Amino acid sequence: MSKIDNLTAELCDELMIAASCGKLEHIKSVILMLIEYSSVELGRHDRLEAASALHRIAKDIEISLSLRLDKVD
């Protein structure tokens, strides 16, 4: 497996552990942080269209997860 595959597997394991402990807000922030960081990096490399698309995706996910987390609480 590549380094990214290993990191992804490790991150997924940590997110599953957090979910089993009820740390849903933490999971939401980690997912959004990954997407937003990728968006910023794309912008720094003049990939503005892709950066904007990722930013919109992050906002959609944030809204969707917030609505779902409100139902869980």
GIBELKA-V887973 format. One record per pair of residues at least 6 apart in sequence whose ideal C-beta (glycine too) atoms are under 6 Angstrom apart, sorted by the first residue. I is the first residue (numbers start at 0). J is the second residue. D is the distance in whole Angstrom. If there is no record, write none. Layout:
# GIBELKA-V887973
I;J;D
I;J;D
This chain:
# GIBELKA-V887973
14;26;5
17;25;5
17;26;5
23;68;5
27;64;5
31;57;5
31;61;6
34;53;6
34;57;4
35;57;5
37;53;6
38;50;5
38;53;4
38;54;5
41;49;5
41;50;4
42;50;4
